[in-house]
């Protein structure tokens, strides 16, 4: 595949336009990895770490699994050969030079660039994710903001209250005015309040997206994200054209937690996605803060849960957030309560139209065997239905 990619003048010319320095083969290979593998793919991360991006790509798409690095095992401890065989089934449906070309050309069209490990402005804090670290980052805006210090993540509920947005804006504005870079996810609610406050005081802010940087999401934040491009950075590990999905929102949360020197959850429900970001911060040993709220408010239940169960520090002011940077809690062990592959599969399905197993494997980035196993379990649980036209969900997402 590398011969096809490097031999494609459209790809090489566009890559040179978005990156005027760096090894061309390495850049193209890492761009290809962002297309082929889902965020956080541990087998891909291990191959790249062991072999380098170029050789890993050739190895990943070979027909035989010989010469697999000894450390290439999956989370269940299967053999390297079995892990790679399963991974290849996930990657093959996306191993299309046309898709890589579209990603690179799409980046060129919107003025994005590709940042890779080893670059001067690569945030080395992301390397703490180990084999789950991104193979590259697509960026619109100021690359230097990713390595400016200090960086603080301010996250919280989309369905936030006036109290939550007020506190988020106060914290973000004060911190950004004194030189901190505000990191968040570009969503409605707390994320948006934090980004706007940082921009309002002339500070820098970074938004991590769950889709391509050419697809502003949510749609109502198109203007905000354009402002962030001007005064900070909009970042994604997914290529241009990639759609945001529920699984990808959860995956991008690890990047927010890893990039920041500290994470503060302002407002969150009991099962809020912000707790996922907080969990990553705790697992990485990053300082974690939570803003308390009324004990009667469901919007603050998640923050109170962090204070009780995650040993988060109570935060009520920007000064207390600054204190977090001197606090280094020990990493905590936490079980993964939600199967991420189950989320990816359900997210690839619709309650209205039927989808074949082959198409589900392509959409979810899973092997056909894994898709069949998950479908069987979901069928038993009543989450999906099958007929002669394919599979569908029994209820709409979020229903």
C-alpha positions in Angstrom: 0.0 0.0 0.0 2.9 2.4 0.8 4.1 2.2 -2.9 0.6 3.2 -4.0 0.4 6.1 -1.6 3.9 7.5 -2.2 3.4 6.9 -6.0 0.3 9.0 -6.0 1.3 12.6 -7.0 -1.9 14.0 -5.6 -1.1 12.7 -2.1 2.6 13.6 -2.1 1.9 17.1 -3.4 -0.9 17.8 -0.9 1.2 16.4 1.9 4.1 18.7 1.0 1.8 21.6 1.0 0.4 20.9 4.5 3.9 19.9 5.8 6.9 21.5 4.3 9.3 19.5 6.4 9.6 15.9 7.6 10.1 12.5 6.1 7.5 12.1 3.4 7.0 8.3 3.8 6.6 8.7 7.6 4.0 11.4 7.2 2.0 9.5 4.6 2.2 6.3 6.7 0.9 8.1 9.8 -1.8 9.8 7.8 -2.8 6.4 6.5 -2.9 5.0 10.1 -5.4 7.7 11.1 -7.7 6.4 8.3 -7.2 2.7 8.9 -7.3 2.3 12.7 -9.9 3.6 15.2 -8.6 5.9 17.9 -6.7 4.1 20.7 -6.2 0.9 18.7 -3.6 -0.8 21.0 -2.5 -3.3 18.3 -1.8 -0.5 15.8 0.0 1.4 18.6 2.2 -1.5 19.4 3.1 -2.2 15.8 4.0 1.4 15.2 6.1 1.5 18.4 8.0 -1.7 17.5 8.4 -1.3 13.8 7.9 2.4 12.9 4.9 3.7 11.1 6.0 2.8 7.6 7.0 -0.8 8.2 4.1 -1.3 10.6 1.7 -0.3 7.8 3.2 -2.8 5.4 3.2 -5.5 8.1 -0.4 -4.7 9.1 -1.7 -5.2 5.6 0.3 -8.3 4.7 -1.5 -11.6 4.3 0.6 -13.6 6.8 1.2 -12.8 10.4 4.9 -13.9 10.5 7.4 -11.9 12.4 4.9 -10.3 14.8 6.6 -8.3 17.6 6.4 -10.3 20.8 4.7 -7.4 22.7 1.7 -7.3 20.3 -1.0 -8.7 22.4 -4.6 -7.6 22.9 -6.3 -6.8 26.2 -7.3 -10.4 26.7 -3.8 -11.7 26.6 -4.2 -13.5 23.3 -1.1 -14.4 21.3 0.6 -11.8 19.1 -0.4 -13.8 16.0 -4.0 -14.0 17.0 -4.2 -10.3 18.0 -2.7 -9.2 14.7 -5.0 -11.5 12.7 -8.0 -10.0 14.4 -6.7 -6.5 13.9 -6.1 -7.0 10.2 -9.8 -8.0 9.8 -10.6 -4.6 11.3 -8.2 -2.7 9.2 -8.6 -4.3 5.8 -12.0 -2.7 5.0 -10.5 0.7 5.4 -7.1 0.1 3.7 -8.0 2.1 0.7 -5.5 4.6 -0.9 -8.4 6.7 -2.1 -9.5 7.2 1.5 -6.0 8.4 2.5 -5.9 10.7 -0.5 -9.3 12.2 0.5 -8.0 12.7 4.0 -4.8 14.5 2.9 -6.6 16.6 0.2 -9.3 17.4 2.7 -6.7 18.7 5.2 -5.1 20.8 2.5 -8.5 22.3 1.6 -9.2 23.5 5.1 -5.7 24.6 6.0 -5.0 21.7 8.4 -1.7 20.1 9.1 -0.5 16.8 10.4 1.5 16.7 13.6 3.4 13.5 14.5 5.5 12.2 17.4 9.0 13.6 17.2 7.8 17.0 15.9 9.0 20.0 17.9 5.5 20.9 18.7 4.2 17.4 19.5 2.8 17.3 23.0 4.8 14.6 24.7 2.2 14.3 27.5 0.2 12.3 25.0 2.9 9.7 25.0 1.8 8.8 28.5 -1.1 6.9 26.8 1.4 4.3 25.7 0.1 2.1 22.9 -3.2 4.0 23.0 -1.5 7.2 22.0 -2.5 8.8 18.7 -0.4 8.0 15.6 -0.8 11.6 14.6 -2.9 14.7 15.1 -4.7 16.8 12.5 -4.7 20.4 13.5 -6.2 23.7 12.4 -4.8 26.7 14.1 -1.7 27.4 16.2 0.4 24.3 16.8 2.4 26.0 19.5 -0.7 26.1 21.8 -0.4 22.3 22.2 3.0 22.7 24.0 2.3 26.0 25.8 2.1 25.6 29.6 0.2 25.3 31.8 -2.7 23.6 30.1 -5.9 22.9 32.1 -9.0 20.9 30.9 -12.3 22.3 31.8 -15.2 19.9 31.0 -18.7 19.2 32.0 -22.3 18.6 31.0 -23.8 19.6 27.7 -27.2 20.2 29.4 -25.6 22.6 31.9 -27.3 25.0 34.2 -26.7 28.7 34.5 -24.7 28.1 37.6 -22.4 25.6 35.8 -21.8 27.9 32.9 -21.1 30.8 35.1 -18.5 28.9 37.2 -16.9 27.5 34.0 -16.6 30.9 32.5 -15.2 32.4 35.7 -12.6 29.7 36.0 -11.6 29.6 32.3 -11.5 33.4 32.0 -9.3 33.9 35.1 -6.9 31.1 34.1 -6.6 32.1 30.4 -6.0 35.7 31.4 -3.0 34.6 33.3 -1.5 32.5 30.6 -3.1 29.0 31.0 -4.3 27.2 27.8 -7.9 26.0 28.2 -8.5 22.5 26.8 -12.0 21.1 26.2 -14.2 19.3 23.7 -16.0 22.0 21.8 -19.5 20.8 22.9 -22.5 22.7 24.1 -22.8 23.6 27.8 -19.7 23.7 30.0 -17.2 23.1 27.1 -18.6 26.0 25.1 -18.6 28.3 28.1 -15.0 27.6 28.9 -13.8 28.1 25.3 -15.7 31.4 25.0 -14.4 32.7 28.3 -10.8 32.0 27.2 -11.3 33.7 23.9 -13.1 36.6 25.6 -10.0 37.5 27.6 -7.6 37.1 24.7 -6.4 33.7 25.9 -5.7 30.5 24.1 -7.9 27.5 23.9 -7.8 24.0 22.3 -10.9 22.0 21.2 -10.6 18.3 20.6 -13.2 17.0 18.1 -14.6 13.5 17.8 -14.7 13.8 14.0 -12.5 15.4 11.3 -11.3 19.0 11.8 -13.1 19.9 8.6 -16.5 19.0 10.2 -17.3 21.5 12.9 -19.5 19.7 15.5 -21.9 20.6 17.0 -23.2 22.6 14.1 -24.2 25.4 16.4 -20.6 26.0 17.3 -19.3 26.6 13.8 -18.6 30.2 14.6 -17.0 29.4 17.9 -14.7 26.7 16.4 -13.6 29.2 13.7 -12.6 31.6 16.5 -10.7 28.9 18.2 -8.8 28.2 15.0 -7.7 31.8 15.0 -6.6 32.0 18.7 -5.8 28.4 19.6 -6.3 25.1 17.9 -9.0 22.6 16.8 -7.5 19.1 16.9 -8.5 15.6 16.0 -6.8 12.2 15.7 -9.3 11.3 13.0 -8.8 12.3 9.4 -10.8 15.0 7.5 -14.2 13.6 6.5 -14.5 11.4 9.5 -17.9 11.6 11.3 -18.2 12.1 15.0 -19.7 9.1 16.7 -20.5 8.2 20.3 -17.5 5.9 20.6 -15.2 8.6 19.2 -16.4 11.1 21.7 -15.3 8.7 24.5 -12.0 8.0 22.7 -11.1 11.7 22.3 -11.7 12.2 26.1 -8.4 10.4 26.8 -6.6 13.0 24.7 -8.1 15.9 26.6 -7.0 14.3 29.9 -3.6 13.4 28.7 -2.8 16.8 27.2 -3.8 18.8 30.2 -1.7 19.3 33.3 -4.9 19.2 35.4 -8.6 18.4 34.7 -11.5 20.2 36.3 -15.1 18.9 36.0 -17.5 21.8 36.5 -20.8 20.2 36.3 -21.8 16.6 35.4 -24.6 14.2 35.8 -24.2 10.8 37.6 -23.4 9.0 34.3 -22.0 12.0 32.4 -19.4 11.5 29.7 -17.2 14.0 31.6 -16.7 11.3 34.2 -15.0 9.3 31.4 -12.5 12.2 30.9 -12.0 12.4 34.7 -11.4 8.6 34.8 -8.6 9.0 32.2 -7.1 11.8 34.1 -7.1 9.8 37.3 -5.6 6.7 35.6 -2.8 8.9 34.1 -2.0 10.3 37.5 -3.1 13.8 36.4 -4.5 16.2 39.1 -8.3 16.1 39.1 -10.7 18.7 40.5 -14.4 18.9 40.7 -16.7 21.9 41.4 -19.4 21.2 44.0 -23.0 22.1 43.4 -26.3 22.0 45.2 -26.9 18.5 46.7 -30.4 18.6 45.1 -29.0 19.2 41.6 -28.8 16.2 39.3 -26.4 18.3 37.2 -23.8 18.2 40.0 -24.3 14.5 41.0 -21.3 13.5 38.9 -19.0 16.1 40.5 -20.0 14.9 44.0 -19.3 11.3 42.8 -15.8 12.3 41.8 -15.2 13.9 45.2 -16.3 10.7 46.9 -15.0 7.9 44.6 -12.1 9.4 42.7 -10.5 11.5 45.5 -11.0 14.6 43.3 -10.0 17.9 44.9 -12.8 20.3 45.6 -12.4 23.4 43.4 -14.2 26.7 43.9 -11.9 29.2 42.3 -9.1 29.7 39.7 -6.6 29.9 42.6 -7.6 26.4 43.7 -7.2 25.1 40.2 -3.7 26.5 40.1 -2.9 24.6 43.3 -3.7 21.4 41.4 -0.6 21.7 39.3 1.5 21.0 42.4 -0.6 18.0 43.3 0.4 14.7 41.7 -2.1 11.9 42.9 -1.1 8.3 42.4 -2.8 6.6 39.4 -5.9 4.6 40.3 -7.1 1.3 39.1 -10.6 1.5 37.6 -12.6 -1.1 35.8 -14.0 -0.3 32.4 -17.8 -0.4 32.9 -18.7 0.0 29.3 -17.5 -2.2 26.5 -16.2 0.3 23.9 -16.6 -2.1 21.0 -20.3 -2.6 21.9 -20.7 1.2 21.8 -19.0 1.4 18.4 -21.2 -1.3 17.0 -24.5 0.2 18.3 -23.4 3.6 17.1 -22.9 2.1 13.6 -26.5 0.9 13.5 -29.9 2.6 12.9 -33.4 1.8 14.3 -34.9 2.6 10.9 -32.7 0.9 8.3 -31.1 -2.6 8.1 -27.4 -3.0 7.8 -25.4 -6.1 6.8 -22.7 -7.6 9.1 -20.0 -6.7 6.5 -21.1 -3.0 6.4 -21.3 -2.9 10.2 -17.7 -4.2 10.4 -16.6 -1.5 8.1 -18.5 1.3 9.9 -17.4 0.2 13.4 -13.8 -0.7 12.5 -14.2 -4.2 14.0 -13.5 -7.6 12.6 -16.5 -9.5 11.1 -16.0 -12.2 13.7 -16.2 -9.7 16.5 -19.2 -8.1 15.0 -21.0 -11.5 14.9 -20.2 -12.1 18.5 -21.4 -8.8 19.7 -24.6 -9.0 17.6 -25.4 -12.3 19.2 -25.0 -10.8 22.7 -27.0 -7.7 21.7 -29.7 -9.9 20.2 -30.1 -11.9 23.4 -30.4 -8.6 25.3 -33.0 -7.3 23.0 -30.9 -4.4 21.8 -30.9 -5.4 18.1 -33.2 -7.3 15.6 -32.3 -9.2 12.4 -34.3 -10.1 9.4 -33.4 -11.1 5.8 -32.3 -7.6 5.0 -29.8 -7.2 7.9 -29.6 -5.8 11.4 -31.2 -2.8 13.1 -31.4 -1.4 16.6 -34.6 -1.9 18.5 -34.6 1.8 19.7 -33.1 5.0 18.5 -29.7 6.0 20.0 -30.2 7.7 23.3 -33.7 6.3 23.5 
